[in-house]
Amino acid sequence: MRRTVNDPVRFAQGLLCQRLWHKQKAILRSVAANGRTAVKACHASGKSFTAAAAVLWWVTRFRDGMAVTTAPTWTQVEKVLWGEIHRAVAGARIDYPPLNKTELRLGPDNYALGLSTNEGVRFQGFHGRILIVLDEAPGVLPEIYEAIEGIRAAGDVHVLELGNPTIASGPFYDSFTSRRGSTELYTISAFDTPNLDGVTLEQLLAMSPEELGQNPKPFLTTRSWVREKYDEWGPDHPLWQSRVMGEFPVQGEDALISLAWLEAAKARTLTVADTQREAVGIDVAGPGEDETVVYRTRGPQVVDMFATPASDPRGPVVDYLRPHRERIETVNVDAIGIGYNFGLHLRDQGYEVGMVNVGEQATDKEKYFNRKAELYWAVRERFKAGDAAGLADERTIAQLAGVRYRHNARGQVVIESKEDARKRGVKSPDRAEALMLAWAKRRSVAGTIKTTGW
């Protein structure tokens, strides 16, 4: 029993009754042996369970062991990492005391605790034999890292950082660059995980549907998911690099919106007055094309998104908008082609509709090639300034991160056309354009109503 408890891998397999794969074993042994361990990983790699096993091993192995976990949001602390801890305790051969939502206490100085905070001061006061786990580490604030360095100044302190490498800056990124000499580093690609171990990308692309369905561990990254994301993103997309390959994304200079800004908006919450009315943006798809998408916003806050593949989307969209009618101030519709009649239909239903022709001249004709460039640039500036929150839809994030721009000979901003995007394998950015339209503000210019960027 002593040998089992002393070794985190034996502990996880023998007492938590879990089957580990080789990267999980290596990470657990690194936590035991090294002061700092950092893991950048693809989607669904099992990293949160690995962190949960490390927490339980630490407080079981050391009678004076304390484990403190954190993540950017309370939901991530409670539902993700501590969800794994609860599941591991429920199946363990050890009779642990009852758990609270984010606390397991074995003794006065022997416990595990989950914290979510943006105040480094809350990490003060921890001294002794401590394991600190930072889950979703790219979103953890620098102030928290600074407080942790203060804890590391004395005692036996080990730190485990884990995350999807979506942001090529900040303390988590520094662990793999400027601070790499003092940290044990691990990268988990989808092609390292058990379902794809030994499979090349070329082999994956040639697989039949039956072969794509062969996943010995279906709760980890699956073959079909990776193939789907290859078709959706392509190998040069920043989300393929981070969420499939486990690498920090390298966005080209022609990327309109940084993935780091988008990820920050995903986690950010902004206060918006309850009385503020909603602006709606609708990108309309024709029969057999992509999807008709509706975005609802209240100032900088994304409220909700609705998408329908219906060949005639008028009924589904009107039905979706009806419960929110009193809160809606304006509905902006892409009025090119089929969207024009769609906008007229919404006017007949009593909505205040802004007909947006993105091919028209921009208000600032010196800076922007057309209205589309002007509106997209306004979206870029919003994300850059941190004036956007609540963006949760992954497909929208992927589409926004994939929008490219250039400057023409006159120095005007030009957004890549849908035709050119299709040539490089990128599908229509319908969700990105619906959000762009929601944030397009109508104002009077020279006696007429124009739709420009906020």
C-alpha positions as CSV (number, residue, x, y, z in Angstrom):
1,M,0.0,0.0,0.0
2,R,2.9,2.4,0.8
3,R,4.5,1.7,-2.6
4,T,1.1,2.4,-4.3
5,V,0.4,5.6,-2.5
6,N,4.0,6.9,-3.0
7,D,3.7,6.6,-6.8
8,P,1.0,8.8,-8.4
9,V,0.6,6.4,-11.4
10,R,0.2,3.3,-9.2
11,F,-2.2,5.4,-7.0
12,A,-4.4,6.4,-10.0
13,Q,-4.5,3.0,-11.4
14,G,-4.7,0.9,-8.2
15,L,-6.8,3.1,-5.9
16,L,-8.7,5.4,-8.3
17,C,-9.3,2.4,-10.6
18,Q,-8.4,4.3,-13.8
19,R,-6.6,3.2,-16.9
20,L,-4.0,5.8,-17.9
21,W,-2.3,6.3,-21.2
22,H,1.4,7.2,-21.5
23,K,1.2,11.0,-21.5
24,Q,-1.0,10.9,-18.4
25,K,1.5,8.7,-16.6
26,A,4.4,11.0,-17.6
27,I,2.5,14.2,-16.3
28,L,1.6,12.6,-13.0
29,R,5.2,11.5,-12.4
30,S,6.4,15.0,-13.3
31,V,4.1,16.6,-10.8
32,A,5.7,14.3,-8.1
33,A,9.3,15.0,-9.2
34,N,9.3,18.6,-10.4
35,G,8.4,22.0,-9.0
36,R,6.8,23.2,-12.2
37,T,4.9,21.2,-14.9
38,A,3.1,22.8,-17.8
39,V,0.8,20.9,-20.3
40,K,-0.6,22.3,-23.5
41,A,-3.1,20.0,-25.0
42,C,-5.7,19.4,-27.7
43,H,-9.4,19.2,-27.1
44,A,-10.6,16.2,-25.0
45,S,-7.2,14.9,-24.2
46,G,-8.0,13.8,-20.6
47,K,-5.9,16.6,-19.0
48,S,-8.6,17.6,-16.5
49,F,-8.8,14.0,-15.2
50,T,-5.0,14.0,-14.9
51,A,-5.1,17.1,-12.8
52,A,-7.8,15.6,-10.6
53,A,-5.7,12.5,-10.1
54,A,-2.8,14.7,-9.1
55,V,-4.8,16.6,-6.6
56,L,-6.1,13.4,-4.9
57,W,-2.7,11.8,-4.9
58,W,-1.1,14.8,-3.3
59,V,-3.5,15.1,-0.4
60,T,-3.5,11.3,0.1
61,R,0.3,10.9,-0.1
62,F,1.1,13.7,2.3
63,R,-0.6,14.1,5.7
64,D,0.3,17.8,5.6
65,G,-0.4,18.1,1.9
66,M,-2.7,21.0,0.6
67,A,-3.9,21.3,-3.0
68,V,-5.3,24.6,-4.3
69,T,-6.9,24.6,-7.8
70,T,-8.1,27.6,-9.8
71,A,-9.4,28.4,-13.3
72,P,-10.6,31.6,-15.0
73,T,-14.3,31.2,-14.0
74,W,-16.2,29.6,-11.2
75,T,-18.0,27.3,-13.6
76,Q,-14.7,25.9,-14.9
77,V,-13.5,25.3,-11.3
78,E,-16.7,23.7,-10.2
79,K,-17.9,21.8,-13.2
80,V,-14.7,20.8,-15.0
81,L,-11.8,20.0,-12.6
82,W,-13.9,19.4,-9.5
83,G,-16.4,17.5,-11.5
84,E,-13.5,15.1,-12.3
85,I,-12.5,15.0,-8.6
86,H,-16.0,14.1,-7.6
87,R,-16.2,11.3,-10.2
88,A,-12.8,9.9,-9.1
89,V,-13.7,9.9,-5.4
90,A,-17.0,8.1,-6.2
91,G,-15.1,5.3,-7.9
92,A,-12.1,5.1,-5.5
93,R,-11.1,2.2,-3.3
94,I,-10.4,4.8,-0.5
95,D,-13.2,5.9,1.7
96,Y,-12.8,9.6,1.5
97,P,-14.8,12.0,3.7
98,P,-17.8,13.7,2.0
99,L,-16.9,16.4,-0.5
100,N,-18.3,19.9,-0.7
101,K,-18.6,21.3,-4.2
102,T,-15.0,22.4,-4.3
103,E,-13.5,21.2,-1.1
104,L,-12.1,17.9,0.2
105,R,-10.9,18.1,3.8
106,L,-8.9,15.2,5.4
107,G,-7.5,17.3,8.3
108,P,-6.7,20.8,9.5
109,D,-3.7,21.1,7.2
110,N,-4.6,18.3,4.8
111,Y,-7.2,19.4,2.2
112,A,-8.0,20.3,-1.4
113,L,-9.7,23.5,-2.3
114,G,-11.0,25.1,-5.5
115,L,-10.8,28.9,-5.9
116,S,-11.9,31.2,-8.7
117,T,-10.7,34.8,-8.3
118,N,-9.1,37.7,-10.1
119,E,-7.5,38.8,-6.8
120,G,-4.0,37.5,-6.1
121,V,-4.4,38.4,-2.5
122,R,-6.7,35.3,-2.1
123,F,-3.7,33.1,-2.7
124,Q,-1.8,34.6,0.2
125,G,-1.7,32.6,3.4
126,F,-0.9,29.2,1.9
127,H,2.4,27.9,3.2
128,G,3.9,24.4,3.5
129,R,3.6,21.4,1.3
130,I,1.3,22.7,-1.5
131,L,0.2,21.6,-5.0
132,I,-1.2,24.4,-7.1
133,V,-3.2,23.4,-10.2
134,L,-4.1,26.0,-12.8
135,D,-6.7,24.6,-15.1
136,E,-7.5,26.4,-18.4
137,A,-4.3,28.2,-17.6
138,P,-4.2,30.6,-20.6
139,G,-7.2,32.5,-19.1
140,V,-5.7,32.8,-15.6
141,L,-4.7,36.4,-14.8
142,P,-1.1,37.4,-14.4
143,E,-1.8,38.7,-10.9
144,I,-2.6,35.1,-9.9
145,Y,0.7,33.9,-11.3
146,E,2.5,36.6,-9.3
147,A,0.8,35.5,-6.1
148,I,1.7,31.9,-6.8
149,E,5.4,32.9,-7.1
150,G,5.1,34.4,-3.7
151,I,3.9,31.0,-2.3
152,R,6.7,29.2,-4.1
153,A,9.3,31.3,-2.2
154,A,9.1,28.9,0.8
155,G,8.0,25.3,1.5
156,D,7.6,22.4,-0.8
157,V,5.4,23.9,-3.6
158,H,4.6,22.2,-6.9
159,V,2.7,23.8,-9.7
160,L,0.7,22.1,-12.5
161,E,-0.5,24.3,-15.4
162,L,-2.8,22.9,-18.0
163,G,-4.6,24.4,-20.9
164,N,-5.6,24.5,-24.6
165,P,-2.9,26.8,-26.1
166,T,-5.2,29.4,-27.7
167,I,-3.3,32.5,-26.7
168,A,0.3,33.1,-27.8
169,S,1.1,35.5,-24.9
170,G,0.8,35.7,-21.2
171,P,2.2,33.6,-18.3
172,F,1.1,30.2,-19.7
173,Y,2.8,31.0,-23.0
174,D,5.9,32.1,-21.1
175,S,6.2,28.7,-19.5
176,F,6.9,27.3,-22.9
177,T,9.1,30.1,-24.1
178,S,11.0,32.5,-21.8
179,R,10.6,30.3,-18.7
180,R,11.0,26.9,-20.3
181,G,14.3,26.2,-18.6
182,S,12.6,26.0,-15.2
183,T,9.5,24.0,-16.2
184,E,8.9,20.4,-17.3
185,L,6.9,20.7,-20.5
186,Y,4.4,18.5,-22.2
187,T,2.4,18.8,-25.4
188,I,-0.5,16.6,-26.3
189,S,-1.6,16.5,-29.9
190,A,-4.8,14.7,-31.0
191,F,-2.5,12.3,-32.8
192,D,-0.8,11.4,-29.4
193,T,-4.1,10.3,-27.8
194,P,-5.1,6.6,-27.8
195,N,-7.8,6.9,-30.5
196,L,-5.3,8.3,-33.0
197,D,-1.9,7.1,-31.7
198,G,0.2,5.9,-34.7
199,V,-2.3,7.4,-37.2
200,T,-1.0,10.0,-39.6
201,L,-3.1,12.8,-41.0
202,E,-2.9,11.3,-44.5
203,Q,-4.1,8.0,-43.1
204,L,-6.9,9.7,-41.3
205,L,-8.1,11.5,-44.4
206,A,-8.2,8.2,-46.3
207,M,-10.3,6.4,-43.6
208,S,-13.8,5.1,-44.3
209,P,-16.7,6.1,-42.0
210,E,-16.4,2.7,-40.3
211,E,-12.7,3.3,-39.6
212,L,-13.4,6.8,-38.3
213,G,-15.8,5.2,-35.8
214,Q,-13.2,2.9,-34.3
215,N,-12.3,4.7,-31.0
216,P,-11.2,2.4,-28.1
217,K,-11.6,5.4,-25.7
218,P,-14.6,7.4,-27.1
219,F,-14.4,9.8,-24.2
220,L,-11.1,11.1,-25.5
221,T,-10.5,12.9,-28.8
222,T,-12.1,10.8,-31.6
223,R,-11.0,10.2,-35.1
224,S,-14.3,11.5,-36.6
225,W,-14.0,14.8,-34.6
226,V,-10.4,15.4,-35.9
227,R,-11.5,14.7,-39.5
228,E,-14.5,17.0,-39.1
229,K,-12.3,19.8,-37.8
230,Y,-9.9,19.3,-40.7
231,D,-12.7,19.8,-43.2
232,E,-14.1,22.8,-41.2
233,W,-10.8,24.6,-40.4
234,G,-8.0,23.2,-42.6
235,P,-4.4,22.7,-41.3
236,D,-3.4,26.4,-41.4
237,H,-6.3,27.7,-39.2
238,P,-5.3,28.8,-35.7
239,L,-7.9,26.6,-34.1
240,W,-6.6,23.5,-35.8
241,Q,-3.1,24.4,-34.5
242,S,-4.3,24.9,-30.9
243,R,-7.3,22.5,-30.4
244,V,-6.1,19.7,-32.6
245,M,-2.3,19.9,-32.6
246,G,-1.9,21.3,-29.1
247,E,0.3,24.1,-30.4
248,F,0.2,27.9,-29.8
249,P,-1.4,29.3,-33.0
250,V,0.6,31.3,-35.4
251,Q,-1.8,33.7,-37.1
252,G,-0.7,35.5,-40.2
253,E,-0.3,39.2,-40.4
254,D,-3.4,39.2,-42.6
255,A,-5.6,37.8,-39.8
256,L,-8.3,40.4,-39.1
257,I,-9.1,39.4,-35.5
258,S,-6.6,37.8,-33.1
259,L,-7.7,34.4,-31.6
260,A,-6.4,35.8,-28.2
261,W,-9.0,38.6,-28.4
262,L,-11.7,36.2,-29.2
263,E,-10.8,33.8,-26.4
264,A,-10.8,36.8,-24.0
265,A,-14.3,37.8,-25.1
266,K,-15.4,34.2,-24.5
267,A,-14.5,34.4,-20.8
268,R,-15.3,38.1,-20.2
269,T,-18.5,39.4,-18.6
270,L,-19.5,43.0,-19.0
271,T,-22.3,44.9,-17.1
272,V,-25.1,46.0,-19.4
273,A,-28.1,48.0,-18.2
274,D,-31.3,45.8,-18.0
275,T,-33.1,48.6,-19.8
276,Q,-30.8,48.4,-22.8
277,R,-32.6,47.1,-25.9
278,E,-31.3,44.5,-28.3
279,A,-29.7,44.8,-31.7
280,V,-30.1,41.8,-34.0
281,G,-28.0,40.8,-37.0
282,I,-29.2,38.2,-39.6
283,D,-27.1,36.6,-42.4
284,V,-29.6,34.9,-44.8
285,A,-28.6,31.7,-46.7
286,G,-30.4,30.6,-49.9
287,P,-31.7,27.1,-50.5
288,G,-29.0,24.4,-50.4
289,E,-26.4,26.8,-49.2
290,D,-25.0,27.2,-45.6
291,E,-27.3,28.3,-42.7
292,T,-29.3,31.4,-41.9
293,V,-27.9,32.8,-38.6
294,V,-29.4,35.3,-36.1
295,Y,-27.3,37.1,-33.5
296,R,-28.8,39.1,-30.6
297,T,-26.7,41.6,-28.8
298,R,-27.1,44.2,-26.1
299,G,-24.3,46.7,-26.6
300,P,-21.1,44.8,-26.2
301,Q,-22.8,41.7,-24.7
302,V,-23.6,38.8,-27.0
303,V,-27.0,37.5,-25.8
304,D,-27.8,34.5,-28.0
305,M,-27.3,32.9,-31.4
306,F,-29.8,31.0,-33.5
307,A,-29.0,29.1,-36.7
308,T,-31.3,27.2,-39.1
309,P,-30.5,25.2,-42.3
310,A,-34.2,25.5,-43.4
311,S,-34.5,26.3,-47.2
312,D,-37.1,28.9,-46.3
313,P,-35.9,30.4,-43.0
314,R,-38.6,33.0,-42.6
315,G,-40.8,31.0,-40.3
316,P,-38.1,29.6,-38.0
317,V,-36.5,33.1,-37.6
318,V,-39.8,34.9,-36.9
319,D,-40.7,32.2,-34.4
320,Y,-37.3,32.6,-32.7
321,L,-37.5,36.4,-32.5
322,R,-41.2,36.5,-31.3
323,P,-40.5,36.0,-27.5
324,H,-37.9,38.8,-27.6
325,R,-39.9,41.3,-29.7
326,E,-40.3,43.9,-27.0
327,R,-36.6,44.1,-26.3
328,I,-35.5,44.3,-29.9
329,E,-34.7,47.8,-31.1
330,T,-33.4,47.0,-34.6
331,V,-32.8,44.1,-36.9
332,N,-30.0,44.5,-39.5
333,V,-30.2,42.2,-42.5
334,D,-27.7,41.4,-45.2
335,A,-29.8,42.9,-48.0
336,I,-27.8,41.5,-50.9
337,G,-29.8,39.1,-53.0
338,I,-32.3,36.9,-51.1
339,G,-31.7,38.9,-47.9
340,Y,-33.6,41.9,-49.4
341,N,-36.9,40.2,-49.5
342,F,-36.2,38.6,-46.1
343,G,-35.8,42.0,-44.7
344,L,-39.1,43.2,-46.3
345,H,-40.8,40.2,-44.7
346,L,-39.5,41.2,-41.2
347,R,-40.7,44.8,-41.8
348,D,-44.2,43.4,-42.6
349,Q,-44.0,41.6,-39.2
350,G,-43.5,45.0,-37.5
351,Y,-39.7,45.0,-36.9
352,E,-37.5,48.0,-37.4
353,V,-35.2,46.6,-40.2
354,G,-31.9,48.0,-41.4
355,M,-31.1,46.9,-44.9
356,V,-27.3,46.5,-45.0
357,N,-25.6,46.3,-48.4
358,V,-22.0,45.4,-47.6
359,G,-21.0,46.0,-51.2
360,E,-21.8,49.7,-51.0
361,Q,-19.4,52.5,-50.4
362,A,-18.1,53.0,-46.9
363,T,-18.8,56.1,-44.9
364,D,-15.1,56.6,-44.6
365,K,-14.2,56.0,-48.3
366,E,-10.5,56.9,-47.8
367,K,-9.9,54.2,-45.3
368,Y,-12.2,51.3,-46.3
369,F,-12.8,49.7,-49.7
370,N,-16.5,49.1,-49.0
371,R,-19.1,48.9,-46.2
372,K,-18.1,45.3,-45.5
373,A,-14.5,46.3,-44.7
374,E,-15.8,49.2,-42.5
375,L,-18.1,47.0,-40.5
376,Y,-15.6,44.2,-40.1
377,W,-13.0,46.7,-38.9
378,A,-15.4,48.0,-36.3
379,V,-15.8,44.4,-35.0
380,R,-12.0,44.0,-34.9
381,E,-11.6,47.2,-32.9
382,R,-14.3,46.1,-30.5
383,F,-12.6,42.8,-29.7
384,K,-9.2,44.5,-29.6
385,A,-10.4,47.0,-27.0
386,G,-12.0,44.3,-24.8
387,D,-15.5,45.8,-25.6
388,A,-17.1,42.4,-26.3
389,A,-18.3,39.7,-24.0
390,G,-20.3,36.4,-24.0
391,L,-19.1,35.0,-27.3
392,A,-19.6,31.3,-26.6
393,D,-20.2,29.7,-30.0
394,E,-17.0,27.9,-31.2
395,R,-18.0,28.0,-34.9
396,T,-18.4,31.8,-34.7
397,I,-15.0,32.1,-33.0
398,A,-13.4,29.9,-35.7
399,Q,-15.0,32.0,-38.5
400,L,-13.9,35.3,-37.0
401,A,-10.4,34.0,-36.5
402,G,-10.3,32.9,-40.2
403,V,-11.2,36.3,-41.7
404,R,-8.3,37.9,-43.6
405,Y,-7.7,41.4,-44.9
406,R,-5.2,43.4,-46.9
407,H,-4.6,47.0,-48.0
408,N,-5.0,47.8,-51.7
409,A,-2.9,50.2,-53.7
410,R,-4.9,53.1,-52.4
411,G,-4.3,52.1,-48.8
412,Q,-7.9,51.0,-48.2
413,V,-8.8,48.0,-46.0
414,V,-10.2,45.2,-48.1
415,I,-11.7,42.0,-46.6
416,E,-11.0,38.7,-48.4
417,S,-13.9,37.8,-50.6
418,K,-16.0,34.6,-50.0
419,E,-14.8,33.3,-53.4
420,D,-11.1,33.6,-52.4
421,A,-11.8,32.1,-49.0
422,R,-13.5,29.1,-50.6
423,K,-10.4,28.6,-52.8
424,R,-8.4,28.0,-49.7
425,G,-11.0,25.6,-48.3
426,V,-12.9,28.1,-46.0
427,K,-16.7,27.9,-45.8
428,S,-19.0,30.9,-45.8
429,P,-18.5,32.9,-42.5
430,D,-22.3,33.2,-42.0
431,R,-22.1,33.3,-38.2
432,A,-19.3,35.8,-38.2
433,E,-21.3,38.1,-40.6
434,A,-24.5,37.8,-38.5
435,L,-22.5,39.1,-35.5
436,M,-21.0,41.8,-37.6
437,L,-24.5,42.9,-38.7
438,A,-25.8,42.9,-35.1
439,W,-23.0,45.3,-34.1
440,A,-23.6,47.6,-37.1
441,K,-25.2,50.8,-35.9
442,R,-27.6,53.0,-37.9
443,R,-27.0,56.7,-38.0
444,S,-27.9,59.6,-40.1
445,V,-25.2,60.7,-42.6
446,A,-25.8,63.7,-44.9
447,G,-29.6,63.4,-44.6
448,T,-29.8,59.6,-45.2
449,I,-29.7,56.6,-42.9
450,K,-26.5,54.6,-43.2
451,T,-25.3,51.5,-41.3
452,T,-21.8,51.9,-39.9
453,G,-19.6,50.4,-37.3
454,W,-20.3,51.1,-33.6
